[in-house]
Amino acid sequence: MKITEVRAVYPNYRYVVSSWRTHFWQIVVRVETDVGAVGLGYGGGGVAGVEIVNHHFRELLMDRQINSLADIASTWDHLYDQSLPYGRKGLAIMALSGVDLALYDLLAKAEKQPVYELLGGAQEPRILAYATGPDSEAYRDLGFRAHKFPHRWVSDADYETAAAAAANARQLYGADARLMVDCYMSWDAQVTKRMADILSEYNLYWYEDVLTPDELECQADLRAVAAPTLIAGGEHEFTHFGFADIARADALGLWQPDITWCGGITAGRRIIDLARDAGIPVSPHRGAEVWGLHLIAASDWADFAEYHSDHIRSPRDLLWLGEPEPEDGYIAPSDRLGFGVTLNEEML
């Protein structure tokens, strides 16, 4: 089947947190074909991502044949190569992610199967989910068995607040539950070393984004300091090329590519192959959203799906309808065609 139209749209968000997200949050990509099959994807880059897709990428995509996974991979390589002067990381790859996911949705629908079947079939009937957000007790009451709480370091008083949050979460979830901390690039090496000592009694699974993604050597040094707690990260890294740098530096003990940012499922599959070779576990950022969930379901290496509080709180933007929800702390993709979701046209 041949691509006949490509269009990206920035939805009319009402509940996006004021930050870079105001102008550069998620985009919707629609790809049409000459056989009537239509694919929908979810990318990043906001208003800039829309311009990249609707101009340069559209020119490159028109009339391309998409009949196999190999066709999608070669299309990814073509868009990446042609955008090298301004791409490689950041907004261009976020935009490419949306195109890539739309192509997977398109091909799966044409083949009359869910995306995870297109990728080889589900490896497990359900996936352990964890809730990310500040309301530890509420997530426990919703049935989650694993939890990640945020903690940004501002001053020395935050050592005490971190310990209090960890103690509270451990008491709520029990001795064997997986508990994690999202530092969002606010700790430094000194803070991480002290936190590792203070929080050691709570047996945390990982510290996430302790430093900026550019500080690979320092993160590598911190792995031994934090052990057995893992130094995790990768949501702000792009493509398998970026993760190859992480692997060479031995910088992270757990990788967290965001499938709607890192280059879509094509990049995600390549990243997982690298992680398997390196013996590093993978837990995609926002992995309980369908874009990452189908990849996790079909993977023999990536597992553990992040369910963000954005999907729990109210009011919220409901852009995608029909997304699966966790049950008793587990989640699984539906058997509907493609990614199994429909677009809320009222938000466009």
C-alpha positions in Angstrom: 0.0 0.0 0.0 1.2 3.5 -0.9 1.2 6.6 1.4 -1.1 9.2 -0.1 -1.3 11.8 2.8 0.5 12.7 6.0 -0.7 15.2 8.5 0.3 16.2 12.1 -1.8 18.2 14.5 -1.1 19.7 17.9 -4.2 19.0 20.0 -6.0 21.7 22.0 -4.8 20.7 25.4 -6.5 22.3 28.5 -4.7 20.6 31.4 -1.0 20.5 30.4 1.3 21.7 33.1 2.8 25.2 32.3 6.3 24.4 31.2 8.0 23.4 28.0 4.9 21.2 27.6 2.8 24.2 26.9 4.1 24.5 23.3 6.1 21.2 22.8 3.9 18.5 24.2 2.5 15.5 22.3 1.4 15.6 18.7 -1.0 13.4 16.6 0.2 12.0 13.3 -2.2 10.6 10.7 -1.0 8.6 7.6 -3.4 7.7 4.8 -2.9 5.2 2.0 -4.3 4.3 -1.4 -6.1 1.2 0.0 -8.1 3.2 2.6 -6.0 2.1 5.6 -5.3 4.9 8.0 -2.7 4.9 10.8 -2.6 7.2 13.9 0.6 7.9 15.8 1.6 9.8 18.9 4.8 11.8 18.9 6.4 14.8 20.6 7.8 18.1 19.7 4.6 20.1 19.9 4.2 23.0 17.4 7.7 22.4 16.1 7.1 18.7 15.6 4.0 19.5 13.6 6.0 21.7 11.2 8.6 19.0 10.7 6.1 16.3 9.9 3.8 18.5 7.7 6.6 19.8 5.6 9.9 17.9 5.4 8.7 14.5 6.5 5.6 14.7 4.4 7.7 15.3 1.3 9.8 12.3 2.1 6.9 10.0 2.9 4.5 10.6 -0.1 4.2 7.6 -2.4 6.3 5.3 -0.2 5.2 1.7 0.0 4.4 0.3 3.5 3.8 -3.5 3.3 6.1 -4.9 6.0 8.1 -4.3 9.1 11.2 -4.0 6.9 9.4 -1.1 5.0 8.8 0.7 8.2 12.4 0.3 9.3 13.7 1.5 6.0 11.4 4.5 6.2 12.7 5.3 9.6 16.3 5.2 8.4 15.4 7.4 5.4 13.7 10.1 7.6 16.6 10.0 10.1 19.2 10.3 7.4 17.5 13.2 5.6 17.0 15.1 8.8 20.5 14.7 10.1 21.5 18.4 9.6 18.9 19.5 12.1 17.9 16.2 13.8 19.6 13.3 15.5 18.1 14.2 18.9 15.3 16.3 20.4 12.4 17.7 18.4 13.1 16.0 15.1 13.2 12.6 16.6 10.1 13.3 18.7 8.3 14.1 15.5 9.8 11.0 13.8 8.4 8.9 16.6 4.8 10.0 15.8 5.3 9.0 12.1 6.8 5.7 13.0 4.0 4.8 15.4 1.4 5.8 12.8 3.1 3.4 10.3 2.9 0.5 12.8 -0.8 1.3 13.5 -1.4 1.5 9.7 0.3 -1.9 9.0 -1.3 -3.7 11.9 -4.7 -2.5 10.8 -4.1 -3.5 7.2 -3.0 -7.0 8.5 -6.1 -7.1 10.7 -4.2 -7.6 14.0 -3.0 -5.7 17.1 0.5 -4.1 16.9 1.8 -6.6 19.5 0.9 -9.5 17.1 2.6 -7.7 14.3 5.7 -7.7 16.5 5.6 -11.4 17.1 2.8 -11.9 19.7 2.4 -11.3 23.4 5.0 -12.9 25.6 2.9 -12.7 28.8 -0.8 -12.4 29.3 -0.4 -9.3 31.5 2.4 -6.9 32.6 3.1 -5.5 36.1 2.3 -1.8 36.2 3.5 0.8 38.6 1.9 4.1 39.5 4.0 7.3 39.2 3.0 10.3 41.3 2.9 11.9 44.7 -0.2 10.2 46.2 1.2 6.9 47.4 -1.8 5.8 49.4 -4.3 6.5 46.7 -2.4 4.3 44.2 -2.2 1.5 46.7 -5.9 1.7 47.2 -6.4 1.5 43.4 -4.7 -1.9 43.4 -1.2 -1.0 42.3 1.6 -3.2 43.7 4.5 -1.0 42.7 5.0 2.7 42.9 7.4 5.5 41.9 7.3 8.8 43.9 8.8 12.1 42.8 11.5 13.8 44.8 13.4 16.9 43.6 16.3 18.1 45.7 16.4 21.8 46.5 18.0 22.0 49.9 19.5 19.9 52.7 16.0 19.7 54.2 15.1 17.4 51.3 17.2 14.5 52.6 14.6 14.3 55.4 11.6 14.6 53.0 13.1 11.8 50.8 13.4 9.5 53.8 9.9 10.2 54.9 8.4 9.6 51.5 10.3 6.3 51.2 9.3 5.2 54.6 5.7 5.9 53.9 5.7 4.1 50.6 7.4 1.1 52.0 4.9 0.9 54.9 2.0 1.2 52.4 3.2 -1.3 49.8 5.0 -3.9 51.9 8.5 -5.3 52.1 8.6 -7.0 48.7 7.1 -4.3 46.5 9.1 -2.4 43.9 9.5 1.2 44.9 11.4 3.9 42.9 12.3 7.6 43.1 12.0 10.1 40.2 14.6 12.8 40.8 14.0 14.6 37.5 17.6 15.7 37.1 17.7 17.6 40.4 20.2 15.5 42.3 24.0 15.8 41.8 26.7 13.3 42.6 27.1 14.5 46.2 23.4 14.4 46.8 23.0 11.0 45.2 25.8 9.5 47.4 24.2 10.8 50.6 20.7 9.8 49.5 22.0 6.3 48.8 23.2 6.0 52.4 20.0 7.6 53.9 17.6 5.5 51.8 19.4 2.2 51.8 17.1 0.7 54.5 14.1 1.1 52.2 15.4 -1.2 49.5 14.5 1.0 46.6 14.6 -0.5 43.1 15.9 2.5 41.3 16.9 6.2 41.4 15.7 7.8 38.2 17.4 10.7 36.4 19.6 11.7 39.2 21.7 13.8 36.8 21.3 15.3 33.4 21.4 12.8 30.4 24.8 14.3 29.3 26.6 13.3 32.5 27.2 9.7 31.5 30.6 9.2 33.1 29.4 10.5 36.5 26.3 8.3 36.4 28.5 5.3 35.7 30.5 6.1 38.8 27.3 6.4 40.9 26.1 2.9 40.0 28.4 1.2 42.5 27.6 3.8 45.1 23.9 3.3 44.8 23.9 -0.5 44.5 21.9 -2.6 44.9 19.5 0.3 43.9 19.8 0.9 40.2 20.7 4.2 38.5 17.9 4.5 35.9 17.3 6.9 33.0 16.9 7.4 29.3 13.6 9.1 28.9 15.5 12.1 27.6 17.8 10.1 25.3 17.1 9.5 21.6 17.4 6.6 19.2 19.5 3.5 19.4 22.6 5.6 18.6 22.1 7.5 21.9 21.6 4.4 23.9 24.7 2.9 22.4 26.6 5.7 24.0 24.9 4.9 27.3 26.0 1.2 26.9 29.6 2.2 26.0 29.8 4.4 29.1 28.1 1.7 31.3 26.2 4.6 32.6 22.8 3.2 33.7 21.6 0.1 35.4 18.1 0.3 33.8 17.0 2.0 30.6 13.8 4.0 30.1 13.3 5.0 26.5 10.1 6.9 25.8 8.6 5.3 22.7 6.8 8.5 21.7 10.1 10.5 21.9 13.0 8.2 21.2 12.1 7.3 17.7 9.0 5.1 18.0 8.8 1.3 18.0 11.5 1.0 15.3 14.0 2.7 17.6 12.5 1.0 20.7 13.1 -2.5 19.2 16.7 -1.6 18.4 17.3 -0.1 21.9 15.9 -3.3 23.5 18.3 -5.4 21.3 21.2 -3.3 22.6 19.9 -3.7 26.2 19.7 -7.4 25.8 23.2 -7.6 24.6 24.4 -5.5 27.5 22.3 -7.4 30.1 20.4 -4.2 31.1 16.7 -4.3 32.0 14.3 -2.0 30.1 11.2 -0.3 31.5 9.9 2.3 29.0 8.9 5.7 30.2 5.1 5.9 30.2 5.1 2.3 29.2 1.5 1.6 30.2 0.3 3.9 27.4 -0.5 1.9 24.3 2.5 3.1 22.3 5.0 1.5 24.7 2.6 -1.2 26.0 2.4 -3.1 22.7 6.2 -3.2 22.5 6.5 -4.4 26.1 3.9 -7.1 25.5 5.8 -8.4 22.5 9.2 -8.2 24.1 11.1 -11.0 25.9 13.3 -8.4 27.5 11.4 -5.2 28.4 8.7 -5.4 31.1 7.2 -3.3 34.0 4.9 -0.6 32.7 4.6 2.9 34.0 1.1 4.2 34.6 1.4 8.0 35.2 -0.8 10.0 37.5 -1.9 12.1 34.5 -4.2 9.1 33.7 -5.6 9.0 37.2 -6.2 12.6 38.1 -9.3 14.6 37.2 -9.9 16.7 35.2 -7.6 15.6 32.5 -7.3 15.7 28.7 -8.8 12.6 27.1 -7.1 12.5 23.7 -7.1 8.8 23.2 -10.2 6.7 23.9 -10.1 3.1 24.7 -6.8 2.9 26.4 -6.5 -0.2 28.7 -6.5 0.4 32.4 -4.7 -1.6 35.1 -6.5 -4.3 37.0 -5.1 -5.5 40.3 -1.8 -3.9 39.5 -1.4 -5.4 36.1 -2.1 -4.2 32.6 -2.3 -5.7 29.1 -3.0 -4.3 25.6 -6.4 -5.0 24.0 -6.9 -7.3 21.0 -8.3 -4.5 18.9 -6.6 -3.7 15.6 -3.6 -1.5 15.5 -2.9 0.2 18.9 -6.5 -0.3 19.7 -7.4 3.3 20.5 -9.5 6.0 18.8 -8.8 9.7 18.6 -11.0 12.2 20.5 -11.7 14.5 17.6 -13.1 17.1 19.9 -9.5 17.9 21.0 -8.3 18.8 17.5 
